[in-house]
Every structure is written in structure tokens, then in C-alpha cells.
Amino acid sequence: MPFRLIDRNLNLDIEFSISLHGEYSYKLCDPILFYKNIVGNVEGEYKRSSIDPQLKSEILNSLGPVLAKISAKGIRYSELPAYNNEIADGLREVLKSKWVETYGIELDFFGVTSATTSEENQKMITDLQKKAVYKDQTMAAAGLVRLAGQTRCGATKARR
């Protein structure tokens, strides 16, 4: 899933892929709509497993706009589990017309337990953050002083 990292302090704006891990549940809020639009054309037993893949796909498609709003606030992907309520509320809003008004179901719970990215992406983000720090002249000067101090200390140790 694409995620945009925006760090206004560092003037950093990049997009990369993340994987979300978690769970969700839904509940029946209008049995008549559910029967009419989902189950009514099924002969015999109707199992939840018949609709779950479709609902999961709709959640994944709806996550894009919700995560875009969250990332615009400068929230990092690793912080997403702390924003479960905001993500769930955003999903409810995006899914309302289709799920509630057409299927007769609503998102009951949505929780992200972890958000990860590839090792390669994480390294890229870390490198960009390190480089972006030096756009601030004060930070760049501090880095140079630190490097100069390390060289001087290294030279002193070599003389002993």
C-alpha cells in the first residue's frame, strides 16, 4: 500500500510502500438491505466467507484516502497503530455509502497492529532524513564541528 511521508521540519516529501497488519470486524445494521442486496439471490446457506474477500478489498481501496489525510499531518507510518480510531473513523466515512446504505453493514472495529516497510525503503528514508537535517545551517555547522572533533580526538589517540 502506498504511503506518503511528509516531514515539514526537514522539508521531506516521499512516497513508498508499506504493509499494514491488523484486523477488522463489521456488523449488520440493516438486515433487510443485507438480505436484499447481498444474500437474496443465494440459494441455500450463505456464509460470511462468501463476502469477506470483497469487503477486505473494499477496505484496502478505501485506506488510500484515509492514510493520505493522516500522512498529510506528518504522521510517520510506524505511528499508525496509535491512530487506529482516526483510521477507523475515516474508513467508516469512506465506506458509509456502499456498506451502510447498500449492504446494510457497518465497520465495527478496525485496528492496525503494525505497519512495516521493506529494509531498502527504511534505509532510504533514514538516509534522506540524515541528509535533510543538513539543510538547516545550524545543524550542518553542528555536524561539521562534530566531525572535526572526531578527527582531532582520533589524531590525539594516535599520538599516545
Protein Blocks (a to p, Z undefined) as FASTA:
>chain_A
ZZddddfknopacddddddddddddddfblmlmmmmmmmmpgcjddfklmmmmmmmmmmm
mmmmmmmmmmmnopafklmmmmmmmmmmmmmmmmmmmmmmmnopacfbdcdfbdcddfkl
mmmmmmmmmmmmmmpmklmmmmmmmmmmmmmmmmmmmmZZ
